Amino acid sequence: MQPEVYGFFDEATFTITYVVRDPSSSKCAIVDSVLDFDYASGRTDTRSADAVISFVKERGFEVEWLLESHVHADHLSAAPYIQEQLGGKIGIGENITVVQNTFGKVFNEGTEFQRDGSQFDRLFKEGDSFHIGQLRGDVLHTPGHTPACLTYVVGDAAFVGDTLFMPDFGTARCDFPGGSAETLYQSIQKILALPEATRIFVGHDYKAPGRDEYAWETTVAEQKAFNIHVGAGKPADEFVSMRTQRDSTLAMPRLIIPSLQVNMRAGQMPPAEDNGISYLKVPVNGI
């Protein structure tokens, strides 16, 4: 079956949020939502999430799932805010526990921070399935960028998060804690083994040099033939060498510090202190 897919592009973080609808019903899922955050002021804003909420309400869609492809390091998730407005269960990969253990230590969260993934409604593993109305979704564990990355395959559509970008931009970085270029290469092969007509929906687009417009939909066939990092049968050793060298030149994402603290909590802020305010930590020389 072919789901209806609607993309909402957030230019501040280059993120695409997707609404995925079963065409035979009103049921839908929302993939990788965005909570706007101004680092300088420490203030959040819900305009990006509100645009998605308005779209869903206007069309009479019913949200069954709020899916996270991984613990994002470049934007905050709006999943709990959307859940309050529209319902739905929040899902992520079961290796969220690995991420929580790693960054629970980095941010010195203490014993009150649960590291068992219990902040989420569903922890998915390789081979799991779920439904959006009559549409079946299948889960591929595609780590490498992070340990908890998933690809959600819904009908003829695959939502790959940060694993793959558009063919002219390539692939995700692998230098975060728990990342691995070798593992990413194997995960990408798993995606490229899907039917060639499968639609690929990427988590970000940065408008590669020479391209005038943002884009976020491609196909398995296009990725196999033209992806500048893994296309045309590039062998694993060449990819790993390229990815490792390239990652060594990249700066940390602008919102990595707040994003990790919020997203490992399923989009919730850290508990408020005795003055009623939540605080985000900056680990000096800690990442």
Long-range contacts (C-beta under 8 A, 24 or more apart in sequence): 1-134, 1-135, 1-155, 1-156, 2-155, 2-156, 2-157, 3-132, 3-135, 3-154, 3-155, 3-156, 3-157, 5-157, 5-199, 5-201, 5-217, 6-55, 7-201, 7-216, 7-217, 8-48, 8-51, 8-52, 8-55, 9-205, 9-214, 9-216, 10-34, 10-36, 10-48, 10-75, 11-214, 12-36, 13-74, 13-75, 13-204, 13-255, 14-74, 14-204, 14-205, 14-206, 14-214, 15-72, 15-74, 15-75, 15-203, 15-204, 16-201, 16-202, 16-203, 16-204, 16-205, 16-216, 17-48, 17-52, 18-159, 18-201, 19-52, 19-55, 19-56, 19-61, 20-132, 20-135, 20-154, 20-157, 20-159, 21-61, 21-132, 21-133, 22-132, 22-133, 22-134, 22-135, 24-133, 24-134, 25-133, 25-134, 26-59, 26-60, 26-61, 26-62, 26-133, 27-61, 27-62, 27-64, 27-132, 27-133, 27-134, 27-135, 28-56, 28-61, 28-62, 28-63, 28-64, 28-132, 28-133, 29-63, 29-64, 29-65, 29-66, 29-67, 29-88, 29-132, 29-137, 29-154, 30-56, 30-63, 30-65, 30-66, 30-67, 30-79, 30-82, 30-86, 30-88, 31-67, 31-68, 31-69, 31-152, 31-159, 31-201, 32-67, 32-68, 32-69, 32-72, 32-77, 32-159, 32-161, 32-203, 33-66, 33-77, 33-78, 33-79, 33-82, 34-75, 34-76, 34-77, 34-78, 35-75, 35-76, 35-77, 35-78, 35-81, 35-262, 35-267, 36-76, 37-75, 37-76, 37-255, 37-258, 39-254, 39-255, 39-258, 42-280, 44-76, 46-78, 46-81, 48-78, 49-78, 49-81, 49-82, 52-82, 53-82, 53-85, 53-86, 56-86, 57-86, 62-87, 63-87, 63-88, 64-88, 64-89, 64-131, 64-132, 64-133, 65-89, 65-91, 65-130, 65-132, 65-137, 66-90, 66-91, 67-91, 67-92, 67-152, 67-159, 68-92, 68-120, 68-263, 68-266, 69-149, 69-150, 69-151, 69-152, 69-159, 69-160, 69-161, 69-162, 69-203, 70-145, 70-146, 70-148, 70-149, 70-150, 70-161, 70-162, 71-96, 71-99, 71-146, 71-148, 71-260, 71-263, 71-264, 72-162, 72-259, 72-263, 73-146, 73-176, 73-253, 73-255, 73-256, 73-259, 73-260, 74-204, 74-253, 74-254, 74-255, 74-256, 74-259, 75-255, 75-259, 76-255, 76-258, 76-259, 76-262, 76-263, 76-267, 77-262, 77-263, 77-266, 77-267, 78-267, 79-266, 79-267, 80-266, 80-267, 80-268, 81-267, 89-121, 89-122, 90-120, 90-121, 90-122, 90-266, 90-267, 91-120, 91-121, 91-122, 91-123, 91-124, 91-130, 92-117, 92-120, 92-122, 92-123, 92-124, 92-148, 92-150, 92-266, 93-123, 93-124, 93-125, 93-139, 93-141, 93-148, 93-149, 93-150, 94-123, 94-124, 94-125, 94-148, 95-141, 95-143, 95-147, 95-148, 96-120, 96-123, 96-148, 96-264, 97-123, 98-147, 98-148, 98-178, 99-146, 99-147, 99-148, 99-178, 99-264, 100-264, 102-177, 102-178, 103-177, 103-260, 103-261, 103-264, 104-264, 106-177, 106-260, 106-283, 106-286, 106-287, 107-260, 107-261, 107-281, 107-283, 107-286, 108-281, 108-283, 112-271, 113-265, 119-264, 119-265, 119-266, 119-268, 120-266, 124-150, 140-187, 140-190, 140-191, 141-187, 142-187, 142-188, 142-190, 142-191, 143-178, 143-180, 143-183, 143-184, 143-187, 144-172, 144-174, 144-179, 144-180, 144-181, 144-182, 144-183, 144-184, 144-185, 144-186, 144-187, 144-188, 145-172, 145-173, 145-174, 145-176, 145-179, 145-184, 146-176, 146-178, 146-179, 147-178, 147-179, 149-187, 151-187, 151-190, 151-191, 153-194, 153-198, 156-195, 156-197, 156-198, 156-199, 157-198, 157-199, 157-201, 158-191, 158-194, 158-198, 158-199, 158-200, 158-201, 158-220, 159-201, 159-203, 160-191, 160-200, 160-201, 160-202, 160-203, 161-203, 162-203, 162-204, 163-187, 163-188, 163-191, 164-188, 164-191, 164-200, 164-202, 164-223, 164-227, 165-202, 165-204, 165-205, 165-206, 166-202, 166-205, 166-208, 166-215, 166-216, 166-218, 167-218, 167-222, 167-223, 167-225, 167-226, 167-227, 167-228, 167-231, 168-208, 168-210, 168-211, 168-226, 168-228, 169-205, 169-206, 169-208, 169-228, 170-227, 170-228, 170-229, 170-230, 171-227, 171-229, 171-230, 171-239, 171-243, 173-243, 173-246, 173-247, 173-250, 174-243, 174-244, 174-247, 175-247, 175-248, 175-250, 177-287, 181-239, 181-240, 181-243, 181-244, 181-247, 182-236, 182-240, 184-243, 185-230, 185-236, 185-239, 185-240, 186-236, 188-230, 191-220, 191-223, 192-220, 192-223, 192-224, 192-230, 194-220, 195-220, 196-220, 196-221, 196-224, 197-221, 252-287, 256-287, 257-281, 257-282, 257-283, 257-287
